[in-house]
Amino acid sequence: MGFEKGGVWRNWVGNQYCVSQFKAAPATEEELRELVREADRRDLNVRVAGSGHSFTPVVGTSGALLSLADLRGVQTIDHQRKQITVAGGTRINEVGRSLKEHSLSLVNQGDIDSQAVAGAFTTGTHGTGAKLGNLASSIAGMRIVKADGDVLEIDGSDTDLLHAAQVSVGSLGIISTMTLNVMDSYNLHERLWRDSFETCMERHDELAAEHRHFGFFWCPVPESRHLYCLADTSASPWSSTAAQSDVCEMKVMDITDAAPMEAEFEKIAYSSDVYPIEYVPNFVELEYAVPVEHGKATVRAVRELMLTRHTNCIYPIEYRFTAGDPAWMSPFHHQDSITLSVSGGPGIDYWAFLKDVDQILRRYGSRPHWGKMHFLDTEDVTQLYPRADDFRQLRRELDPKGRFLNDHVRMLLG
């Protein structure tokens, strides 16, 4: 296999694009290794597109753009160790279907399941659950193709190396396979309802503590719900008499042995059939991990900003929980967090809004999801991530020529 002539690549919402000189889609690890060697011989930088779900410029390159769409599939399932090995281009929904057949489940997942596992896991993607880590925390090992085409095997015996690689934004090399910790199959009982913002704040701690998963969308106007394709829960038996605007769409999910069922605002089904939400790609999202003790203060401040200063920004606030983890560049590095996200929509100038939200969240030492919009620079990363310099040193050792960098990733992690 060799390179083809490149061309224009765009991400799923169209806010990021690049024109690469070459492109290729390896179907095996050996093909991937040869392409990386060829890129080195031609003095080309290399980035991997994944499924294009990042809103940030993490993919763009004028060199060689690789797709792992043909390097996919669950390769091994170890029931005794509760581990699976998957190719880097495998989509999360493919993993879920395979695990279901083998009476296993992912420990947790987010609300989009069409992402490639390598890109989703190593940018800090998460679900919700106060006692549950992000997706990367389930990575037990991986095989990374380095800039010289050799393979670095990470098996967890070197914990520093594992924790560096778990959230690496493609800067250490190209992940050909990942080994993930999984668990016995479980069903989730999902319940949706609407309530007032103040009631949500009053029950915040209780709901997070009592349920495996709790999260909510705050909707400033009725149209907000439809922009994110949220259920209209006005007829829900759990609905309050809250006004039709400035409300929270709330959701809890718990593991259950009850029989499968589906009502208008209640569902019991296999875990990976419950987590996903259908999104229309009509928004650009910013999301930060906020220390959990500051969660209510930050959402109040951002809500006030939207109600008074940026009244044309009506996409919901999404609010979730994630436990801390040891990954060096994880947004949740040794920090139990809530994640707060806001979005700008087409047809409005949302940049000032996102920057104002960034200024609020910075006050609390918040860290961004690497695949969502943010305004960090080199100095910010150094201040926010205690192991940032250790990560950069390791990156330079593994990729001294910077083959796997672009301008954006170099500024942050180079």
C-alpha positions as CSV (number, residue, x, y, z in Angstrom):
1,M,0.0,0.0,0.0
2,G,1.1,3.6,-0.7
3,F,-0.1,7.1,-0.5
4,E,-2.8,8.5,-2.7
5,K,-3.1,12.1,-3.8
6,G,-4.7,14.0,-0.9
7,G,-7.4,16.6,-0.9
8,V,-9.9,18.4,1.3
9,W,-11.0,16.9,4.6
10,R,-13.7,18.3,6.9
11,N,-14.8,17.3,10.4
12,W,-18.4,16.3,11.1
13,V,-19.8,19.8,11.7
14,G,-17.6,21.5,9.1
15,N,-15.8,24.0,11.4
16,Q,-12.4,22.4,10.8
17,Y,-10.9,21.5,7.4
18,C,-7.5,20.9,5.9
19,V,-5.9,20.1,2.5
20,S,-3.4,17.3,2.8
21,Q,-0.8,16.5,0.2
22,F,-1.4,12.7,0.6
23,K,-3.9,10.4,2.2
24,A,-4.2,6.6,2.9
25,A,-6.4,4.1,4.7
26,P,-4.3,1.2,6.0
27,A,-6.2,-2.0,6.8
28,T,-3.5,-3.7,8.8
29,E,-0.9,-2.7,11.3
30,E,1.9,-3.6,8.9
31,E,0.4,-1.4,6.2
32,L,0.2,1.4,8.8
33,R,3.9,0.9,9.8
34,E,5.0,1.1,6.1
35,L,3.0,4.3,5.5
36,V,4.6,5.9,8.6
37,R,8.1,4.9,7.3
38,E,7.2,6.3,3.9
39,A,6.1,9.6,5.5
40,D,9.4,9.8,7.3
41,R,11.4,9.2,4.1
42,R,9.4,12.0,2.4
43,D,9.7,14.3,5.4
44,L,5.9,14.5,5.9
45,N,4.0,15.2,9.0
46,V,1.2,12.6,9.7
47,R,-2.1,13.0,11.4
48,V,-5.1,10.6,11.7
49,A,-8.6,11.7,11.0
50,G,-10.6,9.2,13.1
51,S,-14.3,9.8,12.7
52,G,-13.8,13.6,12.7
53,H,-15.8,14.4,15.8
54,S,-13.4,16.9,17.3
55,F,-14.3,20.5,17.0
56,T,-10.6,21.6,17.5
57,P,-7.8,21.6,14.9
58,V,-6.3,18.4,16.2
59,V,-6.5,16.6,12.8
60,G,-5.4,19.1,10.2
61,T,-2.2,18.6,8.3
62,S,-0.8,19.6,4.9
63,G,1.3,16.4,4.9
64,A,-0.1,12.9,5.1
65,L,-3.6,12.4,6.5
66,L,-4.4,8.8,7.5
67,S,-7.8,7.2,8.1
68,L,-8.1,4.1,10.3
69,A,-11.6,3.4,8.9
70,D,-10.4,0.1,7.5
71,L,-8.4,-0.9,10.6
72,R,-11.2,-1.9,12.8
73,G,-12.9,-4.7,14.7
74,V,-12.8,-6.4,18.1
75,Q,-9.8,-8.7,17.8
76,T,-9.8,-10.6,21.1
77,I,-12.2,-11.0,24.1
78,D,-10.8,-12.3,27.4
79,H,-13.7,-13.2,29.6
80,Q,-11.5,-14.2,32.5
81,R,-9.6,-10.9,32.7
82,K,-12.6,-8.8,31.5
83,Q,-10.5,-7.3,28.7
84,I,-11.0,-6.8,25.0
85,T,-8.5,-5.8,22.3
86,V,-9.8,-3.5,19.5
87,A,-8.3,-2.0,16.4
88,G,-7.8,1.8,16.6
89,G,-10.4,2.6,14.0
90,T,-13.2,0.6,15.5
91,R,-16.3,2.7,16.3
92,I,-17.7,2.7,19.8
93,N,-21.1,1.4,18.6
94,E,-19.3,-1.6,17.0
95,V,-17.6,-2.4,20.3
96,G,-21.0,-2.2,22.1
97,R,-22.6,-4.6,19.6
98,S,-19.8,-7.1,20.0
99,L,-19.7,-6.9,23.8
100,K,-23.5,-7.5,23.9
101,E,-23.1,-10.7,22.0
102,H,-20.5,-11.9,24.6
103,S,-22.4,-10.8,27.7
104,L,-20.1,-7.9,28.4
105,S,-20.4,-4.1,28.6
106,L,-18.2,-1.0,28.5
107,V,-17.8,0.4,32.0
108,N,-19.2,3.8,30.8
109,Q,-19.6,5.7,27.6
110,G,-20.6,9.1,26.3
111,D,-23.7,10.2,24.4
112,I,-22.2,9.8,20.9
113,D,-21.2,6.3,19.8
114,S,-20.1,6.8,16.2
115,Q,-16.6,7.9,17.1
116,A,-13.4,5.8,16.5
117,V,-12.1,4.4,19.8
118,A,-8.6,5.7,19.4
119,G,-9.6,9.3,18.9
120,A,-12.5,9.3,21.3
121,F,-10.6,7.7,24.2
122,T,-7.3,9.6,23.9
123,T,-8.9,13.1,23.7
124,G,-10.6,12.8,27.1
125,T,-14.1,11.8,26.0
126,H,-16.4,10.8,28.9
127,G,-19.9,10.0,30.0
128,T,-21.4,10.9,33.3
129,G,-21.2,9.3,36.7
130,A,-19.6,10.8,39.9
131,K,-17.7,7.6,40.6
132,L,-16.9,6.7,37.0
133,G,-13.7,7.8,35.1
134,N,-13.5,8.9,31.6
135,L,-13.2,6.5,28.7
136,A,-9.4,6.6,28.7
137,S,-9.4,5.3,32.3
138,S,-10.4,1.9,31.0
139,I,-7.4,1.6,28.7
140,A,-5.2,-1.2,30.0
141,G,-2.7,-1.2,27.1
142,M,-2.1,-0.3,23.5
143,R,0.2,-0.7,20.5
144,I,1.5,2.5,19.1
145,V,3.3,2.9,15.7
146,K,6.1,5.3,16.3
147,A,7.6,7.8,13.8
148,D,10.2,5.2,12.6
149,G,7.5,2.6,11.9
150,D,8.5,0.5,14.9
151,V,5.7,-0.5,17.4
152,L,5.7,0.5,21.0
153,E,3.9,-2.1,23.1
154,I,2.2,-0.6,26.2
155,D,0.9,-3.3,28.6
156,G,0.5,-1.5,31.9
157,S,3.7,-2.8,33.4
158,D,5.1,0.8,33.1
159,T,2.4,2.8,34.7
160,D,3.9,6.2,33.8
161,L,4.0,5.2,30.2
162,L,0.4,4.0,30.3
163,H,-0.8,7.1,32.0
164,A,1.0,9.3,29.5
165,A,-0.5,7.4,26.5
166,Q,-4.1,7.2,27.7
167,V,-4.8,10.8,26.8
168,S,-2.2,11.8,24.2
169,V,-4.2,13.4,21.3
170,G,-2.3,11.4,18.7
171,S,1.0,13.1,19.6
172,L,3.0,10.0,20.7
173,G,2.2,7.9,17.6
174,I,-0.6,6.1,15.8
175,I,-2.6,3.7,17.9
176,S,-3.1,0.4,16.0
177,T,-4.8,-1.5,18.8
178,M,-6.1,-0.8,22.3
179,T,-6.8,-3.1,25.2
180,L,-9.8,-2.1,27.3
181,N,-11.1,-3.1,30.7
182,V,-14.8,-4.1,30.4
183,M,-17.3,-5.6,32.8
184,D,-20.2,-8.1,32.9
185,S,-23.1,-7.1,30.8
186,Y,-25.7,-4.8,32.4
187,N,-29.0,-3.1,31.6
188,L,-29.6,0.5,32.4
189,H,-32.9,2.0,33.7
190,E,-33.0,5.5,32.2
191,R,-35.5,8.1,33.5
192,L,-36.0,11.6,32.0
193,W,-37.9,14.5,33.4
194,R,-38.1,18.3,33.5
195,D,-37.7,20.5,36.5
196,S,-36.9,24.1,37.4
197,F,-33.3,25.2,37.5
198,E,-33.4,26.0,41.2
199,T,-34.9,22.6,42.0
200,C,-32.1,21.0,40.0
201,M,-29.5,22.9,42.0
202,E,-31.1,21.9,45.3
203,R,-31.1,18.2,44.3
204,H,-27.7,18.3,42.6
205,D,-25.6,16.6,45.3
206,E,-28.4,14.1,46.1
207,L,-28.9,13.0,42.5
208,A,-25.2,12.7,41.8
209,A,-24.6,10.5,44.9
210,E,-27.7,8.3,44.6
211,H,-27.5,7.3,40.9
212,R,-24.8,5.7,38.8
213,H,-25.3,8.3,36.2
214,F,-26.8,11.8,36.5
215,G,-26.7,14.7,34.2
216,F,-28.8,17.5,32.8
217,F,-29.3,20.0,30.1
218,W,-30.3,23.6,31.1
219,C,-32.5,25.1,28.4
220,P,-33.0,28.9,28.4
221,V,-35.9,28.7,25.9
222,P,-38.2,26.0,24.6
223,E,-36.3,26.0,21.3
224,S,-33.1,24.9,23.1
225,R,-34.4,21.4,23.5
226,H,-35.1,20.9,19.8
227,L,-31.7,22.2,18.8
228,Y,-30.1,19.3,20.7
229,C,-32.9,16.9,19.7
230,L,-33.9,16.5,23.4
231,A,-37.1,14.8,24.3
232,D,-40.1,17.1,25.0
233,T,-40.8,16.0,28.5
234,S,-43.8,18.3,29.1
235,A,-46.0,15.2,29.3
236,S,-43.6,13.2,31.5
237,P,-45.0,11.8,34.7
238,W,-41.9,13.1,36.4
239,S,-42.4,16.6,35.0
240,S,-43.0,19.5,37.4
241,T,-45.1,22.6,36.8
242,A,-41.9,24.4,35.8
243,A,-42.3,27.1,33.2
244,Q,-41.7,26.3,29.6
245,S,-38.4,28.1,29.6
246,D,-35.4,28.3,31.8
247,V,-35.7,24.6,32.8
248,C,-33.5,21.6,33.2
249,E,-33.9,18.4,31.2
250,M,-32.7,15.9,33.8
251,K,-31.7,12.3,33.4
252,V,-30.6,9.4,35.7
253,M,-29.5,5.9,34.8
254,D,-29.0,3.0,37.1
255,I,-28.0,-0.7,36.5
256,T,-31.1,-2.9,36.9
257,D,-32.2,-6.5,36.6
258,A,-35.7,-5.4,35.6
259,A,-37.2,-6.6,32.3
260,P,-36.5,-4.5,29.2
261,M,-39.2,-1.8,28.6
262,E,-39.6,1.5,26.8
263,A,-42.1,4.2,27.7
264,E,-42.2,7.8,26.4
265,F,-39.7,9.0,29.1
266,E,-38.4,5.8,30.6
267,K,-36.3,3.0,29.2
268,I,-34.7,-0.3,30.3
269,A,-32.2,-1.8,27.8
270,Y,-28.7,-3.0,27.3
271,S,-26.2,-0.4,28.4
272,S,-24.8,0.6,25.0
273,D,-28.4,0.9,23.7
274,V,-29.2,3.5,26.3
275,Y,-26.2,5.8,26.4
276,P,-26.3,7.3,22.9
277,I,-28.3,10.5,21.9
278,E,-29.0,11.4,18.3
279,Y,-27.4,14.8,17.5
280,V,-27.8,16.9,14.4
281,P,-24.3,18.4,13.5
282,N,-25.5,22.0,13.7
283,F,-23.4,23.3,16.6
284,V,-19.8,24.0,17.8
285,E,-19.1,23.0,21.3
286,L,-16.8,24.1,24.1
287,E,-16.5,21.9,27.2
288,Y,-14.3,22.1,30.3
289,A,-13.8,19.8,33.3
290,V,-14.5,21.9,36.4
291,P,-13.5,20.8,39.9
292,V,-16.7,19.3,41.3
293,E,-16.9,21.6,44.3
294,H,-17.2,24.6,41.9
295,G,-19.9,23.0,39.7
296,K,-22.9,24.8,40.9
297,A,-21.1,28.2,41.0
298,T,-19.9,27.8,37.4
299,V,-23.3,26.8,35.9
300,R,-25.0,29.7,37.7
301,A,-22.4,32.1,36.3
302,V,-22.7,30.8,32.7
303,R,-26.5,30.7,33.0
304,E,-26.5,34.3,34.0
305,L,-24.2,35.2,31.1
306,M,-26.6,33.6,28.7
307,L,-29.7,35.3,30.2
308,T,-28.2,38.8,30.3
309,R,-25.3,39.3,27.9
310,H,-25.5,36.6,25.2
311,T,-29.2,36.1,24.8
312,N,-28.9,34.9,21.2
313,C,-26.9,31.9,22.4
314,I,-29.7,29.5,23.1
315,Y,-28.1,26.0,22.8
316,P,-28.4,24.2,26.1
317,I,-25.8,23.9,28.8
318,E,-24.8,20.2,29.2
319,Y,-23.7,19.3,32.7
320,R,-22.2,15.9,33.7
321,F,-20.0,14.2,36.3
322,T,-16.6,12.4,35.9
323,A,-14.3,10.9,38.6
324,G,-10.6,11.8,38.6
325,D,-8.0,9.6,37.0
326,P,-4.2,9.4,36.8
327,A,-3.7,10.0,33.1
328,W,-1.1,12.8,32.7
329,M,-3.0,14.9,30.2
330,S,-6.5,13.9,31.2
331,P,-8.9,16.8,31.8
332,F,-9.7,14.9,35.0
333,H,-6.1,14.4,36.2
334,H,-6.5,13.7,39.9
335,Q,-9.6,15.9,39.9
336,D,-13.2,14.8,40.4
337,S,-15.1,17.1,38.1
338,I,-18.3,18.2,36.5
339,T,-18.1,18.9,32.8
340,L,-19.9,22.0,31.6
341,S,-20.4,22.5,27.8
342,V,-21.9,25.3,25.8
343,S,-22.4,25.6,22.1
344,G,-22.6,28.2,19.3
345,G,-24.9,27.7,16.4
346,P,-24.8,28.5,12.7
347,G,-25.8,32.0,11.6
348,I,-24.6,33.8,14.7
349,D,-21.2,35.1,15.8
350,Y,-20.6,32.9,18.8
351,W,-16.9,33.5,19.3
352,A,-17.3,36.2,21.9
353,F,-19.8,34.0,23.8
354,L,-17.3,31.1,24.0
355,K,-14.5,33.4,25.1
356,D,-16.7,34.8,27.9
357,V,-17.5,31.3,29.1
358,D,-13.8,30.4,28.9
359,Q,-13.1,33.4,31.2
360,I,-15.6,32.2,33.8
361,L,-14.3,28.6,33.8
362,R,-10.7,29.6,34.0
363,R,-11.4,31.1,37.5
364,Y,-11.8,27.6,38.8
365,G,-8.8,25.8,37.3
366,S,-11.0,24.1,34.7
367,R,-9.4,21.9,32.0
368,P,-10.8,21.4,28.4
369,H,-11.8,18.3,26.6
370,W,-9.1,18.2,23.9
371,G,-11.7,17.6,21.2
372,K,-13.9,20.5,22.1
373,M,-13.3,24.2,21.6
374,H,-11.0,26.0,24.1
375,F,-8.6,28.9,24.3
376,L,-5.6,27.3,26.0
377,D,-2.0,28.1,25.0
378,T,1.3,26.6,25.9
379,E,1.6,28.4,29.3
380,D,-2.0,27.5,30.2
381,V,-1.3,23.8,29.6
382,T,1.9,23.9,31.8
383,Q,0.0,25.6,34.6
384,L,-3.1,23.3,34.5
385,Y,-1.4,19.9,34.0
386,P,1.2,19.0,36.7
387,R,2.8,16.4,34.3
388,A,2.7,18.5,31.2
389,D,6.5,18.9,31.0
390,D,7.0,15.2,31.6
391,F,4.6,14.4,28.8
392,R,6.4,16.8,26.4
393,Q,9.7,15.2,27.2
394,L,8.4,11.7,26.6
395,R,6.8,12.9,23.3
396,R,10.1,14.3,22.1
397,E,11.8,11.0,23.0
398,L,9.3,9.0,21.0
399,D,9.0,11.4,18.1
400,P,12.1,13.7,18.0
401,K,11.2,15.0,14.5
402,G,7.7,16.0,15.5
403,R,6.2,13.8,12.7
404,F,2.8,13.5,14.6
405,L,2.4,17.2,15.4
406,N,0.5,20.0,13.7
407,D,0.6,23.6,14.7
408,H,-2.3,23.3,17.2
409,V,-0.9,20.1,18.9
410,R,2.6,21.5,18.9
411,M,1.5,24.6,20.8
412,L,-0.2,22.5,23.4
413,L,1.9,19.4,23.8
414,G,5.0,19.8,21.6
